Amino acid sequence: MSRRNHDIAELRRLDVAHHLPAQSSYKLQRDLGGSRIITRAEGSTLYDGDGNAILDGMAGLWCVDVGYGRAELAEVAYEQMLELPYYNTFFRTATPPPVELAAKLAGLLGGELQHIFFNNSGSESNDTVFRLVRYYWDLKGEPDRKVFISRHNAYHGSTVAAASLGGMSYMHVQGDLPIGGIEHVMQPYWFGDGFDEEPEAFGARAAAAIEARILAIGPEEIAAFIGEPVQGAGGVIIPPPGYWPRVEAICRKYGILLVSDEVICGFGRLGSWFGFQHYGYTPDIVSMAKGLSSGYQPISATAVSREIVETLRGSDDDFVHGYTYSGHPVAAAVALRNIEILEREHLVERVADDLGPYLAKALARLDDHPLVGETRSLGLIAAVEIVCEKGTNHRFQPPGSAGPLVRDACIARGLMVRAIRDSIVMCPPYVITHAEIDRIAAIIAAALDEVGAALATSAAPALLDVTEGGEPGL
Ligand code: PXG
């Protein structure tokens, strides 16, 4: 394996001089002298330019499910590049890998979800959803059905349509979003918004909010409901039992399309191939990305029901939508091999039967910590809520300040995690070992100890000065 000797100081200088990294404060990037440079990775471990080994509790950005260093994914990309590096899927053309991948996905999805449209990112998949759903209702002779219902704190991507579908208010304030025709209702966030309520009753209330909005607007104007089975970037919001069956029943009652955004939950994250399978509902459309290729190539997929395809087939017109790289042969070949790895190594079953329960048990050891309000997980996705008063959901002031402190203390100890408001979230690769899971819990405990001690003294404001501002979801 090649190990290039990077000049990290020079890279950080060039980073400030020329590079605008994604979702970053460019002021902080400059003031802190450049981004953290990750140079290589193996298994579940990242290595940065300063030689630090960092356990990757986030699987990259919720995506490197099969772990780093999979030579066969590089080999399959190399072979495909030699054979056919590119050809498009426009104007009734195709290449072998996307056709084979579509058939493979249809088998995994099952039921009526038998047709796949390819894109390059989760955002693009949800843009496809936006255009496809409205076109579908036009063809059905119900052109008034334009409105999408989504949820506060949902994350559906960063393009204009996807950020509008998402419910992140801090994203909406930039660029005058959301665009019209998108409504946001309450999320099923029991710890933050329910707490004193019985979880199932709270979940029923959150589902009822969808129906109330449908009735307020008029059911004949509602096109679709879109939701993540478990909200990821919104803070690992695991809905209470009963929520999803209620949402599905509401969609069916009013003839509304149900879109499952499986960009994070798909490909085993919750211990089932797809989140809708875990919760037992039947979507009309599914968005997938991230784990589809474990992040080794940019690719996403939008699965649609047979009924939708039959409706499209009722028209002679093209669906005038597509990206130059829709169904890119190299990305599709890598995705196919990635799925083969998941199957061959029984990684989805491992998440369900072994790693998920082990992570839940390890995190439960934090439940007694004075700063921990709740630990929750499903499969290999988890959150630790930070509170200022044990037994409540009260936050340190200002809200959203404690999460980044704990995150930074984790990173300093060699664990990469995300802070979302005042929670620490995790989403490790499916190749993580028991010993590494134990290390995750131990590092978070030590980070909480350190931050707890600092917050109890005057050291806290000084710490707050050097952490990133603008944490999502405030
Ligand atoms: N849907 C969901 C559910 C996602 O989590 C997207 C769509 C958009 O995918 P692309 O590939 O366009 O990024 C995502 C992406 C975070 C974070 O802050 C989360 C995502 C992306 C970037 C940052 O946790 N999720």
Residues whose N, C-alpha, C, O or C-beta is under 5 A from the ligand:
A	BS01	PXG	S121 G122 S123 E124 Y155 H156 G157 E228 G232 A233 D261 V263 I264 A289
